[in-house]
Amino acid sequence: MALWSGRFSKDTDQAVAAFCASVHFDQRLYPYDIQGSLAHARMLAHRGIISAADAAAIETELKAILGAIERGEFVWRAEREDVHMNIEAALIERLGDTGARVHTGRSRNDQVATDERLYLRAEADRLCLLLQGLQRGLLALARRAGCAVLPGLTHLQNAQPVLLAHHLLAYVEMLERDRERLQDCRRRLNRSPLGAGALAGSTLPLDREFAARELGFDEVLRNSMDAVADRDYIVEFLAGLSIAAMHTSRLAEDVVLWVSQRFAYLELDDAFCTGSSLMPQKKNPDVAELVRGKTGRVFGHLLGVLTVLKGLPLTYNRDLQEDKEGLFDAIDTVSMILTTLAPMMATASLRPEAMEKAAADPSLMATDLAEWLVRRGVPFREAHRMVGRFVRECATRGIALDLATLEQMREAIPLAEPECLALFSARRSVNSRDLTGGTAPTQVERQLVFWEERLQAPKK
């Protein structure tokens, strides 16, 4: 019989029981469910609602159940619906009436909300470390890249030369914001719903603040209805994961381009590639492609939870059971992405010659020529127009910008001087962008040192 069966005259239909069961996925919350029950039992004893002896017995047996679960000896039973009822029923089997006291003043509504917040608090800390691992992998590759130059792109077309290290460090910055988002989410979710009961609190003299301190929460949620009804902390967590996945997907797309024969800037270690079942010569960047693909499922889980929540009246509704599977899968997916990408990037081989060859395209330095004119007092829009005309005329003549004569340049740019012909150098171009956040080697070195110190990653 279910622990809530007193009101009912019939057993639950087997199909309904299977339909309602969640223990096959929510059992991963077991350490947090036991942690919450331990704190609740201590609070009940602290307030004299149960005896100290009962609390001690409950604590002993809950820890024994925890050990049995961790050893794989605990039998999860679907007919007990969820992780909470499985653990509580096991406790009652061991202690009888004493075990039945553990749920005093508590509902599964505030219990599950507590479990989820404890779980997400731990996952936020773990995922922040994984994000840091990918940052370190990128940092290691950026350090090895040295002063390798490649074309920076806009609209997937050559734009301006940049250091590869500068490009990689852009992702380090993005991932840092991802860490900050999870840390900020962690701060917001670290509030205790325990003691809110089903929706209205309890007539018993509970001490919610005591239980919150036992669990390491910063404070209690002030409104009992809000405590059990909302899952915005899950939405926020999934949003943070989605943004992080989006950033890793963009990195993966760059990798797919860079390892292609059209670019050939990078070669991935064989351990991070797969082959073709038909074509023996193939070495495919499947990891990077799967990062792009798996990002879509993370986005889907965010939308799924939003959709579950959007029409729910206050307070608790069983629909909220659907908040977990997508959350668990999103966390697992992002964890796999981060743990795979970090060593893949750290072990990639660079092909600086291919990058330098591509960066030698003189059209990449057209803006440098326009800015040379600005330094001579020409308004930027006029300088832009003149250089644009020069580019067009060179295209019409079928010559590269750096092969035009001074006389040909002066047809479009009357102020041109011989030094303008020396502007078409990728190395000179990156060196000249020596301002905070720029791609000059001096600035990139400052970025590298900053991140090595912040991430405590030794120089390579």
N, C-alpha and C positions, 0 to 999 in steps of 0.2 A: 504494500500500500504506500502511496505517496505520502510524504510528511504533511501535506496540506489536505488530505483526503477526508477529514472529518465532516465536511459539509456535504459530501457526495454519497449517493447510494449505489453507484455503479463504478466499476473499474474503468479507467480510461480506455477507449477503443485503441487497439494496437496501432492502427494506421495514424491515429491522432498523436499517440505517444511518440511514434517515429518522426512525425511531422514537426512536433514541438521540441524534440530533443536537440540539445546543443553540445552535449558533453564531448562529442567526437571532435569538436574544434575548440571549445572554450576550456578544455582541460589544461591548456598551456598556462592558464591563469593560476594554477594550483599554488605556487609558492606565495603569491600575493593574497590569495584567498585565505590561506593559513596564517599569513602575517597579519591580515586584518582581523581574523578571528582571535588570534592571541591578544592583540591590543584591546579588542572588545571585551574579552573575558577579564583582562586585568582591570579595565575600567569598571566592569560590573562589580568586581570584588572591592575595588577602591571606593565605590559608592555604597557598599554593603548590600547590593541587590542579590548577589550570590556570595557564598562563603569563600574565604580564602582557600580552604581545602578543596572545594569544588573547582576553583580557578586553577589551582596547582595541578589537579588531576586532568583538567581539560588541556592545560599547557603540555603536560607530559605526553598525553595521547596524540595531540595534534602534531607534536614533533615526531612521534613514532610514525604517524601516518605520512608525514613529509618524507621520512626516511624510506618508507615502503614504496612511495611513488618514485623516488629518485633511484631506487634499486630495481625498478620495474616489477615489483611484486604486488602492487595495488591493482585491483580489478575494477575497471571503470564499467559501470552498468548503465546502459542507455535508458532503462525504465526509470532511473532516478533523475533524468532530464539533463542536469547540468553539473558543472564542477562543484557548485555550492552544496547541492543536495547529496552528491556522492560523498563528499568529505564529511558533511554533517551526519549522514546516515551511518557512515563508518564509525564516527565518534560515538554515536548513540549505541551502536552494536558493542563497542568496547566498554562504555561507561554507564549505559542505561540512562536513568533519569538525570544523572549528573551531566552527561553529554547533551541531553536535551535542553539544558539551561543555556547553552552557548548562544542560542538565537534570541535570547531575551532582549526585548527593546530594539530588535533589528529586523529589517525586511531584506529580501533578496534585491529589492530596488536600490537601497543605499549600499548594500553589500557589493553588488556588481559594479556600481559606479566607483566605489572605493578600489576594488580590484583593478579596474581599468586604469585608474589614475596612478596607482602604484606601478603597474606594468609599464605604462607609457613613460613614467619618470625614469625607470631603469633603461628602457629602450632609447630614450633621448640621450642619456649618457653614453650608451654603447654606440649609437649611430654617430654621435659627435666624434668619437674616437675613430670610427671608420672613415668619416669625411676627412679627418686629419691625416689618416693613412694615405688617402688619395692625394691630398695636398703635398705630402712628403714625396710621393712617387713623382708627381709633376715637378716638384722642386728639384729632385735629383736629376731628372732629364733636362730641366732648364739649365742647371749648373753645368752639365756635360755639353750642352749646346754651345756654350761659350758665346762667341760673337757671330755665329752662323746667321746669315741674312736670308730671308725669303720674302716673296711678295705678300703683303697684307691685301686682303680682298674686301671689296664691297660689291654687292650684287653678284657675287661669285666671279667677278672680273678683277684683274690686277689693278691695285689702287696706289699703294705706296709701300716702299720697303720697310720692313720691321725686323727686329731680331726675333728668332724663334723663341728664345727665352722670354721675351716680352709677351709673345703670343701665349705661351704656356702659363705665364704668371697671371694672365687675365683670368684663367680658370681657377687659379689658386684664390684669387680675390672673390670670385663667385661662390666658391665652396665655403669660404669663410663666412659669407653672409648666410649661407645655408646653415652653417653651424650656429650662427647667432639666432636664426629663426627658431631652431629647435630648442636652444637654450632659453629663449624668451617664452616659447610655448611651455616649456617645462616649468618655468616660474609661475605661469598663469594656471597650469593644471594642478599645481602642488597645494591644493586646498581640499579639505576633508569633507566628504558628504556623509560620513558615518555618523549615525544618530538621527538622520533625517527620516528614518523609517520608510514606510510605504510612500508617504508624501507629506505628512503633517507632524512629524516628530513623534514623541512618546509621552505618555502620562507618567512613566517611570523617571526617577531623578538621575538621568544619564548625565555624564560629564563629557560632552563632545570635545572640549578643548583638551582634556586629559588623553583621550584616545588619539586625537590629532598629533599631540606631542609624541606619543608612543610610536606613531607611524612616520614621524619626521615631516609631517605637513607643516606648512608655514602658518596656516590659519584654517578655520572652518568656513564652509560656505554658509552665508548668512540666511538664506531662504531655503526651507526644506523642500519646497516644490521645485525650485530651480535645481537643487542638488540631485534630485532623482530623474528629472525630466529632460535635461539638455545633454547633448553630446557635442557641444561646440569644440570641446577640447580635442575630440577625435577629428572633427573637420579641420581644425587648425593644424593638427599633427599631420594629417594627410595632405593638406595644402603645402606644408613645409617639405614633405617627402616628394610631392609632385614637382615643386620648384627645383629641388636637388636633382631629381631624375631628369628634368628638362635640361639642366646644366650638363649632366653627364651625357645626355643624348647629343647635345651640340658638340661636346668634345669627341664623342664617338664618330660623329659625322666628319669632323676634321680628320680624324684618324683614317676613316675609310677613303677620303680623298688623298691624303698624304701617302698612303701605301699603294695607291693605284699606279699603274704604269704611266699614266698621264702626268703624275706629279713625281712619284718616286723619291719623296723627301725622307721617308721613314721605312724601316723594315721591322716588323714585329717578330719577337722570338717565336720559334716553331711551337713552343708549348702553348701559345695563345692563339693559334690559328688551326684551321681544319682544311682538309683537302676535298677534292671532288670524287664522287663515285665513278665518274666517267673519264674526266680529263686529268691525266697523271701530273701535268705541269702546274696545276692550280694550288695556290696558297691563299686561302680566303680569310678575311678579317671577320670571321663569324661572331667573335665576342663583341666587337664594336657594333655590328649589325643587330645583334640581339639586345644590346643596351638600348638602341633606338626603339626596337620593337617592344621590349618589356616596359619602357616608359609609358606606353599607351595604356597598359593595364593598371599602372599606378594612377594615372589620370582618371581611369574608369572607376576605380574604387572611391576616389574623392567624390565624383559625381553621384555614385551609388548611395553613399551615406547622406549627402545633401538631399537626394530624392526621398530617402526614407524619412528624414526629419521634417521635410517642408510642410506636410499637412497634419502633423500630430498635435492633437489638443493636449493641454496639461492634464495629468502629469505623465506617469509611466504608461506606456503601451507596449505590448509584446513585439511590435514592429522593431523595437530597439534591440532585440536579439540579433537583428541583421547588421548591427554596427561592427561585428567582430571579424567575420571571415575576410571581408575586404581589407580591414585594417591589418590583420595578421599577414595576409598575402602581400600587401604593399610593403610592410616592414621587411618581410623575407626577400622580396624582389629587390628593394633598394640595397639591402645588405649584400645580396649576391653581386649586384652591380659594382658596389664599392670594393668588395673584397677581391673581385676579379680585375677591375680596371687598374687598381693601384700597382700591383706587380707588373701588369702588362705595360703600363707607361714607364715604369722605372727601368725595365729591361729592354725597351725598344732601342734599335740601332739607328743612328742618324746618317743621312747622306747629304752632308753640307754642300758638296759640289753641285748636286742637282738643284738645291735651293739657291745657291749663288748664281747659277746659270739663269734660272727663272727670274731672279731679282735684278739681273743685268738689263732687263727690258727698259730702254731709256724713257718710255712713256710714264714709268712709275715716278719719274722725277719732274714731271710737268709742273706740279705745284711748287716745287723748289724754284723753278724759273719764274713763276708768277710772284713768289715771295721775294725773289731778288729784285724784281721791278718795284715792289712795295717799298723796299728799303731805299729805293731811289726816288721816292715821293709819288709814285704812280698809285692812284686809288685802286683798291683791290679789284673791283669789278672791271675796271679798264684793263688791268693787268691780266685778269682772267680771260677777257675777250681777246686780247692780243695773243696770248699763249694758245688759246683755243684755235685761233686762225692759223698759227704756225703749225699746230698738230694737223689741222685739216690739209694744209698745203703739202706737208711732208707725206701724208697719206696719198694725196693725189699724185705726187711725184714717185711714190713707191719707195721712199727712202726712210730709214730710221731717224729719229730725232737727233741722235748723236752723230749722224753722218752728214747732216746738213752743214753747209758752209756758213760763215758769219754773214756773208752777203745774203744768202737765202733766208737766214733768220731775221735779218734786218728788214726784209720785205714785209714781215708781219710785226716785227718788234723793232722799231727804229732805234730805240735806246740800247739795243743789245751790244755787249762788249765781248772781247775774246774770252774773258773769264766765264761767260755764260756757257761756252762750249764744254767747260770742265764740270758743269753741274750734274751731268748725266752719269753719276757714279752712285751706286747703291750704298757703298760704304760711307762716302762723304755725306749722303743724305741722312742715314741713321745717326751718324756722329753729330750732325748739326741740330738734331732734335733734343737738345740738352736742357730740358726743363722738367719740373716735377711731373711724373707720370709719363714722360716721353720715352722713346725707344732708343735713345742714345746709350751706348755701353756703360757710361758712368752712372746714368740713372737706373739702368737695369741692374747693375751691380748693387746699388743701394737697395733696390727691391729684394734682390736675392739675400742680402745680408739681413734685411728686416725679417723676411720669412724664415730664414734659417734660425734666427734667434727666437722668433715667436713660436715656431714649431719644434724647436730644439732638435733640428736635423743637422748633423755635421756636414761641413763642406766636403764635396767629393773631389 
